[in-house]
Structures are given as structure tokens and as C-alpha cells.
Amino acid sequence: MQLKQCRYPTCTKLVSRSQANPFCKDHAQYWQPPKSSPYRKTDYKMYNRFKRDKQADAFYHSKQWKRLSEKLRRKSIWTCQCCGRTRDRVSFLVVDHIVPLKVDPSRRLDEKNLWVLCKQCHFWKTQLETQIYGASRISNLDASKSWPREKIANWIQNKEKQDRESNSPPWVQPQREHTHRRQNFGKRE
């Protein structure tokens, strides 16, 4: 069994390397489990293998798509075209079809139908697509004409604003109201 030192700064006790909590029993209360994002993290390999249709999967792994998506990311200066966030880690930005690929496959490489989104805006765009097109995207071809880029961007920004106001992410602690008076250090009354 491999061991490692307790993560508490002055502690020298050893704990099992396979243990999820990196602290010893004396300092276990300092461990906080990793916080998950409010947005689903997709296991892309499983999604590509079991959920995405084979034609779309082949298209998104083609050289044409990879070159075009890289070109569009560079052209956007690695910035989300909806909210303005910049790339701060690998695969943070997604090149997205404004009119989904399933709705109009003929526009799959049309640069006017593509934009660069951060994963958060892409999450909301996917929610909007589900709302507009429902389960059968092909039956609502006319709906794509009534949702231009600007209208989609406004909808996403409104959703993000509502989300920020109603639900703060789990890593943001609410400010506590102090019931005791602050002490005036060094001040004479």
C-alpha cells in the first residue's frame, strides 16, 4: 500500500494514497470534496459513441471541420461571441452551428452559420434548441428562420442573468449578516 503525507501543513502523519480525503483522521474536517459545476460535464467519448448519430460524429472528427473550427476560434481571438468570455483552458470554446446540423446539413461548413461560444453559452443554446425544435428537429425547419444570431445571443444572456440572480453556483458562499457590532480598534469614542 502506497502512503502519502497528510496535507495539513504541520502534520507528518501518513495516509493511504488511494484515500479520497488527503488529510489524516485528526485533520479530516479540513477536507472539502470537489465542487461540481452547475452545468453538466459531458463525457464526450461516451456521447460520441452512444448518443450522437454516426454521420454527425464522422463530420465533427473530419479534417475539414477541425480546420474550419480552429480558423474560427483564431478569428474570434479566442473569445465567446455571445458573452465575451475569453479562453482560459483547453476546449473552453465550442464552434456551434446557429441553425443546427440536423436541421440544415447543407449549411454545415457555412461560416455565416457558425459562431464561437464558451461552454456556458453553448449549454444555454442547447437548451434553446431543445425548446424550439423539441425532440424532432426536422419537423420545425421554419423555426430556424425566426431565431437569428442576435436574438439567440439576447436569449442566452437573459437566461444567464436569471440564473445568476436566482441560483448562485455552489462555490459562491452567501454573505453572512453580522449580528454583532464591529469593534472599533484604535478609535476613541
VENNORSUL-V826829 format. One record per residue. N is the residue number from 1. PHI is phi in degrees with one decimal (NA if undefined). OMEGA is omega in whole degrees, 0 to 359 (none if undefined). Layout:
n:phi:omega
N:PHI:OMEGA
N:PHI:OMEGA
This chain:
n:phi:omega
1:NA:179
2:-85.3:182
3:-121.8:175
4:-140.7:182
5:-79.4:177
6:-55.3:184
7:-76.3:179
8:-63.8:190
9:-52.2:185
10:-102.6:184
11:-88.0:179
12:-116.2:180
13:-69.7:181
14:-102.6:177
15:-129.2:180
16:-66.5:180
17:-67.9:181
18:-80.6:180
19:-70.1:181
20:-67.3:180
21:-81.8:183
22:-79.9:181
23:-105.5:175
24:-75.8:183
25:-63.3:180
26:-68.9:184
27:-113.8:183
28:-59.9:182
29:-67.7:180
30:-83.7:182
31:-78.7:175
32:-120.5:180
33:-62.7:180
34:-58.3:181
35:-87.9:180
36:-91.4:178
37:-73.3:177
38:-69.9:180
39:-104.8:183
40:-62.1:172
41:-93.6:185
42:-91.3:172
43:-82.7:190
44:-64.1:179
45:-63.5:179
46:-68.5:179
47:-61.9:180
48:-62.2:185
49:-77.7:189
50:-112.1:186
51:-101.9:184
52:-70.8:179
53:-70.0:189
54:-63.8:180
55:-66.8:179
56:-64.9:179
57:-62.4:178
58:-63.0:179
59:-63.8:183
60:-70.1:176
61:-105.3:180
62:-78.4:179
63:-64.9:179
64:-56.9:182
65:-66.6:181
66:-62.3:178
67:-64.6:182
68:-64.4:182
69:-66.8:177
70:-64.3:179
71:-60.6:181
72:-68.0:176
73:-63.4:178
74:-64.5:181
75:-61.7:180
76:-83.3:182
77:57.8:176
78:54.7:183
79:-129.8:176
80:-65.4:182
81:-81.5:179
82:-102.9:186
83:-108.0:178
84:91.9:177
85:-65.8:178
86:-104.3:182
87:-67.7:176
88:-127.6:175
89:-158.6:183
90:-63.4:178
91:57.5:177
92:-76.9:183
93:-103.2:181
94:-122.6:172
95:-88.4:189
96:-120.0:174
97:-83.3:178
98:-66.0:170
99:-93.2:188
100:-55.1:181
101:-58.0:180
102:-68.7:181
103:-78.4:182
104:-139.0:182
105:-65.8:181
106:-67.9:182
107:-101.2:186
108:-65.2:179
109:-112.1:179
110:-79.4:183
111:-63.2:178
112:-72.4:179
113:-98.2:183
114:-118.7:172
115:-149.2:183
116:-99.7:181
117:-125.9:170
118:-76.1:184
119:-64.5:180
120:-67.5:178
121:-65.9:178
122:-64.7:176
123:-57.7:181
124:-68.3:177
125:-63.2:177
126:-64.4:177
127:-62.8:178
128:-63.7:179
129:-60.5:179
130:-63.2:180
131:-68.6:183
132:-73.9:189
133:-91.8:182
134:66.9:181
135:-70.7:181
136:-101.7:182
137:-71.6:185
138:-69.7:182
139:-73.1:183
140:-115.1:182
141:-64.6:182
142:-71.5:181
143:-64.8:182
144:-65.6:180
145:-74.0:182
146:-86.9:180
147:-122.5:176
148:-73.0:184
149:-53.5:183
150:-64.2:181
151:-65.8:178
152:-64.3:180
153:-60.4:178
154:-63.8:179
155:-61.6:180
156:-62.1:181
157:-63.3:177
158:-64.5:179
159:-63.2:179
160:-63.8:179
161:-64.2:178
162:-61.3:181
163:-65.2:179
164:-65.3:182
165:-73.7:184
166:-89.4:183
167:-124.5:173
168:-82.9:180
169:-57.7:185
170:-62.8:181
171:-82.7:178
172:-93.1:180
173:-84.5:176
174:-67.5:180
175:-71.3:181
176:-86.6:175
177:-85.7:181
178:-84.6:180
179:-90.6:179
180:-96.3:180
181:-77.7:175
182:-75.4:179
183:-84.2:178
184:-90.7:180
185:-80.6:176
186:75.9:180
187:-108.5:177
188:-97.2:179
189:-96.9:none
